[in-house]
Amino acid sequence: MEIKDKVAVITGAGSGIGRALAQGFAQRGAAMVVCTDLNGEEAEATAAMIGPGASSAALDVGDESAIETLVADVEQAQGRIDIFVSNAGYGVAGGLDLDTSTWAKMMNVHTWSHLAAARAVIPGMVKRGGGYLLNTASAAGLLTQMDSGPYAVSKHAAVAFAEWLSINYADQGIGVSVLCPQAVRTNILGPNRGKGERTSSGQAAGDGILEPEFVADACIEAIFAERFLVLPHPEVATYFQRKANDYDRWLAGMRRFKAKLVGA
């Protein structure tokens, strides 16, 4: 899909990959880039960097009704949404020690937000003859995240949902890409606002920490090519193949890798 003259909505656009995507879309001639973020001021700052070709809104992607309202407002103002980028996310370490509400919150942000966005935008896209969804998952969605159970599970679910969308809506003109990077230089590598909301970059940073602009360019290239998997770290494809070829060997290797990280 071409980006020129398209109307795009980006969640998590207040910083990192979302901000880089917003700027990248604008540079490639998007008609309007709607920048949203939980922090409305950061979303507004991103829109200000772009200028008159952008607008902003505060958005909690964990609130399905808020996504529905945003989509309705943008469609009323712009007449359509051609590209929806479901990008917001955060990190929290832990597993069985975390209460169910913590797991549920991460599922809301990393998985159900993609579902809410798809429900809101796909009917209009189909009526207009097509559209595109770019969903941010993680290499953890193809492999795993050893220090965070809810992150690993929610990102696996995000990849599965993107697969399902692609299978069921491609023949109705809906393109789908899913972004699965390892470490990217964003806020998720450091402390977040909530108590305890940080995740170690030790596992993900093994193949290097990429700049958001590099990742955004990879996403835009995938949209042009209508390619499903976006792997800015090419090593992820190799690891994914090894996992598929011999699951038990891969699990044993991950246990050794975890022991190495813990002992470092």
Secondary structure, DSSP 8 states (H G I E B T S, - for coil): ---TT-EEEETTTTSHHHHHHHHHHHHTT-SEEEEEESSHHHHHHHHHHH-TTEEEEE--TT-HHHHHHHHHHHHHHHS---EEEE-------BSTTS-HHHHHHHHIIIIIHHHHHHHHHHHHHHHHT-EEEEEE--GGGTS--TTBHHHHHHHHHHHHHHHHHHHHHGGGTEEEEEE--S-BSSGGGS--SSTT-----TTGGGG--B-HHHHHHHHHHHHHHT-SEE-SSTHHHHHHHHHHH-HHHHHHHHHHHHHHHHH-
